[in-house]
Amino acid sequence: MIDAKKIDEIASKLNAAIPPGAKAFQEDMHAQFKQILQSMLAKMDIVTREEFDAQAKVLLRTREKIEALEQIVAKLEQKDHQK
């Protein structure tokens, strides 16, 4: 999940976009932006780059194991057909 620091950074950028006349509501808007972002991002299945990279490595190892097992099965099938 995206960390709180990133959410706060996004909320700050949104807050900076508020027109000067509405700056009196800035702190309240910042808190609301942060809360809305956290809520919306929680509903999405977003993962960090580190989590994605870790799962990609697991997937690669799994593929390598499957390929090795497929080669073993192919060799066993060849032996079976030669009998």
DRENPA-3360 file (N, C-alpha, C; in nm, 2 decimals, always signed):
BEGIN
1 = MIDAKKID = +0.08/-0.12/+0.00/+0.00/+0.00/+0.00/+0.09/+0.12/+0.00 ~ +0.04/+0.23/-0.05/+0.11/+0.36/-0.05/+0.13/+0.41/+0.09 ~ +0.25/+0.46/+0.12/+0.27/+0.50/+0.26/+0.20/+0.64/+0.29 ~ +0.19/+0.67/+0.41/+0.12/+0.79/+0.46/+0.19/+0.91/+0.41 ~ +0.33/+0.91/+0.40/+0.41/+1.02/+0.35/+0.37/+1.06/+0.21 ~ +0.35/+0.96/+0.12/+0.31/+0.99/-0.01/+0.17/+1.05/-0.02 ~ +0.08/+0.99/+0.06/-0.06/+1.05/+0.06/-0.05/+1.19/+0.11 ~ +0.02/+1.22/+0.21/+0.03/+1.36/+0.26/+0.09/+1.45/+0.16;
9 = EIASKLNA = +0.19/+1.40/+0.08/+0.25/+1.48/-0.02/+0.15/+1.51/-0.13 ~ +0.07/+1.41/-0.17/-0.03/+1.44/-0.28/-0.14/+1.54/-0.22 ~ -0.18/+1.52/-0.10/-0.27/+1.61/-0.04/-0.22/+1.75/-0.03 ~ -0.09/+1.76/+0.00/-0.03/+1.90/+0.00/-0.03/+1.96/-0.14 ~ +0.00/+1.88/-0.24/+0.00/+1.94/-0.38/-0.15/+1.98/-0.41 ~ -0.24/+1.90/-0.38/-0.38/+1.94/-0.40/-0.42/+2.07/-0.32 ~ -0.37/+2.08/-0.20/-0.39/+2.19/-0.12/-0.33/+2.32/-0.17 ~ -0.21/+2.30/-0.23/-0.14/+2.42/-0.29/-0.22/+2.47/-0.41;
17 = AIPPGAKA = -0.31/+2.39/-0.47/-0.38/+2.43/-0.59/-0.51/+2.51/-0.55 ~ -0.54/+2.52/-0.43/-0.66/+2.59/-0.38/-0.63/+2.74/-0.41 ~ -0.73/+2.81/-0.46/-0.72/+2.95/-0.49/-0.69/+3.03/-0.37 ~ -0.62/+3.15/-0.38/-0.59/+3.23/-0.26/-0.71/+3.27/-0.17 ~ -0.82/+3.29/-0.23/-0.94/+3.33/-0.16/-0.99/+3.22/-0.06 ~ -0.96/+3.10/-0.09/-1.00/+2.99/-0.01/-0.90/+2.94/+0.09 ~ -0.79/+3.01/+0.10/-0.68/+2.97/+0.19/-0.72/+2.95/+0.34 ~ -0.83/+3.02/+0.38/-0.87/+3.01/+0.51/-0.92/+2.87/+0.55;
25 = FQEDMHAQ = -0.96/+2.79/+0.44/-1.00/+2.66/+0.46/-0.89/+2.56/+0.44 ~ -0.77/+2.61/+0.42/-0.66/+2.52/+0.38/-0.63/+2.40/+0.47 ~ -0.62/+2.42/+0.59/-0.59/+2.31/+0.69/-0.70/+2.21/+0.68 ~ -0.83/+2.25/+0.68/-0.94/+2.16/+0.68/-0.94/+2.08/+0.54 ~ -0.91/+2.16/+0.44/-0.91/+2.09/+0.30/-0.80/+1.99/+0.30 ~ -0.68/+2.02/+0.35/-0.57/+1.93/+0.35/-0.61/+1.80/+0.42 ~ -0.67/+1.81/+0.54/-0.71/+1.69/+0.61/-0.82/+1.61/+0.53 ~ -0.91/+1.68/+0.47/-1.01/+1.61/+0.39/-0.95/+1.55/+0.27;
33 = FKQILQSM = -0.86/+1.62/+0.20/-0.79/+1.56/+0.08/-0.72/+1.43/+0.12 ~ -0.65/+1.44/+0.24/-0.57/+1.32/+0.28/-0.67/+1.21/+0.32 ~ -0.78/+1.23/+0.38/-0.87/+1.13/+0.42/-0.94/+1.07/+0.29 ~ -0.97/+1.15/+0.20/-1.03/+1.10/+0.07/-0.93/+1.01/+0.00 ~ -0.81/+1.06/-0.01/-0.71/+0.98/-0.08/-0.68/+0.85/-0.02 ~ -0.67/+0.85/+0.12/-0.65/+0.72/+0.19/-0.77/+0.63/+0.16 ~ -0.89/+0.68/+0.17/-1.01/+0.60/+0.15/-1.01/+0.54/+0.01 ~ -0.99/+0.62/-0.09/-0.99/+0.58/-0.23/-0.88/+0.48/-0.27;
41 = LAKMDIVT = -0.76/+0.51/-0.22/-0.65/+0.42/-0.24/-0.67/+0.29/-0.17 ~ -0.73/+0.29/-0.06/-0.76/+0.16/+0.02/-0.85/+0.07/-0.06 ~ -0.94/+0.13/-0.14/-1.03/+0.05/-0.22/-0.97/-0.01/-0.34 ~ -0.86/+0.05/-0.38/-0.79/+0.01/-0.50/-0.68/-0.10/-0.46 ~ -0.65/-0.19/-0.54/-0.55/-0.29/-0.51/-0.41/-0.24/-0.56 ~ -0.36/-0.14/-0.49/-0.24/-0.08/-0.53/-0.13/-0.13/-0.44 ~ -0.02/-0.17/-0.50/+0.10/-0.22/-0.42/+0.22/-0.13/-0.45 ~ +0.31/-0.14/-0.36/+0.43/-0.06/-0.38/+0.52/-0.12/-0.48;
49 = REEFDAQA = +0.62/-0.05/-0.53/+0.71/-0.10/-0.63/+0.79/-0.22/-0.57 ~ +0.82/-0.21/-0.44/+0.90/-0.32/-0.38/+0.82/-0.44/-0.37 ~ +0.69/-0.43/-0.34/+0.60/-0.55/-0.34/+0.59/-0.61/-0.48 ~ +0.57/-0.52/-0.57/+0.56/-0.57/-0.71/+0.68/-0.64/-0.76 ~ +0.80/-0.58/-0.73/+0.93/-0.65/-0.77/+0.95/-0.78/-0.70 ~ +0.91/-0.79/-0.57/+0.92/-0.91/-0.50/+0.84/-1.02/-0.56 ~ +0.71/-0.99/-0.59/+0.62/-1.09/-0.66/+0.67/-1.13/-0.80 ~ +0.73/-1.03/-0.87/+0.79/-1.06/-1.00/+0.90/-1.16/-0.99;
57 = KVLLRTRE = +0.98/-1.15/-0.89/+1.09/-1.24/-0.86/+1.04/-1.38/-0.83 ~ +0.93/-1.39/-0.75/+0.87/-1.52/-0.71/+0.81/-1.58/-0.84 ~ +0.75/-1.50/-0.92/+0.69/-1.55/-1.04/+0.80/-1.61/-1.14 ~ +0.91/-1.54/-1.15/+1.02/-1.58/-1.23/+1.08/-1.72/-1.18 ~ +1.10/-1.73/-1.05/+1.15/-1.86/-1.00/+1.05/-1.97/-1.02 ~ +0.92/-1.94/-1.01/+0.81/-2.04/-1.03/+0.82/-2.08/-1.18 ~ +0.83/-1.99/-1.27/+0.84/-2.02/-1.41/+0.96/-2.11/-1.44 ~ +1.07/-2.08/-1.38/+1.19/-2.16/-1.40/+1.17/-2.30/-1.35;
65 = KIEALEQI = +1.11/-2.31/-1.23/+1.08/-2.45/-1.18/+0.99/-2.53/-1.27 ~ +0.89/-2.46/-1.32/+0.79/-2.53/-1.41/+0.86/-2.57/-1.54 ~ +0.95/-2.49/-1.59/+1.02/-2.53/-1.72/+1.11/-2.65/-1.69 ~ +1.17/-2.65/-1.57/+1.26/-2.76/-1.54/+1.18/-2.89/-1.52 ~ +1.06/-2.88/-1.46/+0.97/-2.99/-1.44/+0.92/-3.04/-1.58 ~ +0.89/-2.95/-1.67/+0.84/-2.99/-1.80/+0.95/-3.06/-1.88 ~ +1.07/-3.03/-1.86/+1.18/-3.10/-1.92/+1.20/-3.24/-1.87 ~ +1.18/-3.25/-1.74/+1.19/-3.38/-1.67/+1.08/-3.47/-1.72;
73 = VAKLEQKD = +0.95/-3.42/-1.73/+0.84/-3.49/-1.78/+0.86/-3.53/-1.92 ~ +0.91/-3.45/-2.00/+0.93/-3.48/-2.14/+1.04/-3.59/-2.16 ~ +1.14/-3.59/-2.08/+1.24/-3.70/-2.08/+1.18/-3.83/-2.03 ~ +1.10/-3.83/-1.93/+1.03/-3.95/-1.88/+0.93/-4.00/-1.99 ~ +0.86/-3.91/-2.06/+0.77/-3.96/-2.16/+0.85/-4.02/-2.28 ~ +0.96/-3.97/-2.31/+1.04/-4.03/-2.42/+1.09/-4.17/-2.38 ~ +1.13/-4.18/-2.25/+1.18/-4.31/-2.21/+1.06/-4.41/-2.21 ~ +0.94/-4.36/-2.17/+0.82/-4.45/-2.17/+0.79/-4.49/-2.31;
81 = HQK = +0.80/-4.41/-2.41/+0.77/-4.44/-2.55/+0.87/-4.53/-2.61 ~ +0.99/-4.53/-2.56/+1.10/-4.61/-2.62/+1.09/-4.75/-2.57 ~ +1.01/-4.78/-2.47/+1.00/-4.92/-2.42/+0.91/-5.00/-2.51;
% end
